[in-house]
């Protein structure tokens, strides 16, 4: 007849395999989170006049402003370029982090969790 519970293999052996897979996933996710902290992403705005570098912990590592971008008559434009560069750098590092997390969990499927 058919198997009960809907899990291939059923029984306690399957539970042990699921636990091992969950432990492996936990280790891989922890490793990925550590790697993400050190990832950086650089973005620019205003044709490269403003450059921002963000790190995987969502911190701004550096901000570079070309002196030609500093116009006392148009401070608002400089502020917009800084905001755009920082936001793009933060988005980029978040995307890199998501890719790393996805890579860490590829092929791991635990019924009921994923």
N, C-alpha and C positions, 0 to 999 in steps of 0.2 A: 504494500500500500504506500501512500504518499508520506512524506516527512511532515512532522508536526513543527509548528513554530515558524515556518517560512524561512528558516535559515539553512543554507546548505550544510549538510553534515550534522546539524542539530546538536543538542546535548552540551555537556560541559567542555568538550574539546573545542567547540566553536567559541565558547566564552573565553577560553584561554587565548585563542588566536586573536580575538577582538581586543583583548587586554594588551597583548604584545603589540598589535598594530597601533593602539591608542598611545602606548608608551613611546613607540618609535616616532609617532607624529608629534608628541610633546617635545621630544628631544630635538627634532628637526625644526619645530616652530621656535624653540628657545634659541637655537643656533641662528636661525633667520633673523630673529629680533636683534640679536647682538650685531649681526652683519649690517642690518639696516641702520643702526645707530651711526655707523661709520661712513655710510653712503653720502655722497654729495651730488648736488645738481646745480649747474650754473645756468642762469637765464639773463637776458639783456633786454633793454628797451631803448627806444630813441635811436635806433640804428647802432647800438653798442655804446651809446653815451653813458648809460647806467648799467652796471652789471651787479648781479646779486648771486651769492652762493649760499645755498641752504644745506643743512645736514639732516640725516634721517630722523633725528629726534625733534625735527621741526624748529630748529634754531637757525638763525641767520649767522653764517660764518663770516661773510665779508660783504662789503658793499663798496663798489668802485664807481666814482663819478668823474667823468671827463671834465676838466676845467671849462671847456667850451660850453658845457651844458648849464653852467651857472650864469644865469642872466638875472640880475636884480630886478629887471622890469617884468620878468615872467617866472616868478617863483612857483606859481601854480603848475606850470608845465613840468618843471623839475620834480615837484611832488608827485605828479601823475606818473612820470617815468619811474620814479623810485617804487611807488606802489605797484606798478605793473611788473617790474622786474622781480620784486620780492615775492609777489603772489605767484608768478610763473615758476620761480625757483621752488617754492613750497609745494606747488602742484606737481612739479616734476619729481621731487624727492618722494612725495607720497605715492606717485605712480610706480617708481622704482621699488619702493617698499612693498606695494601690493603684488608686483610681479615676483618678488623674492618669496613672499608668503605663499603665493600660488605654486611656485616651483617646489617649495618645501612640502606641499601637501599633495602633489601630483601622484595619482595612483593609489592614494589612501582613501578608502571609503569604509566608514564604520556605520553599519545599519543603525538608524535612529539618530545619528549625529550629523550625517552629511547627506 
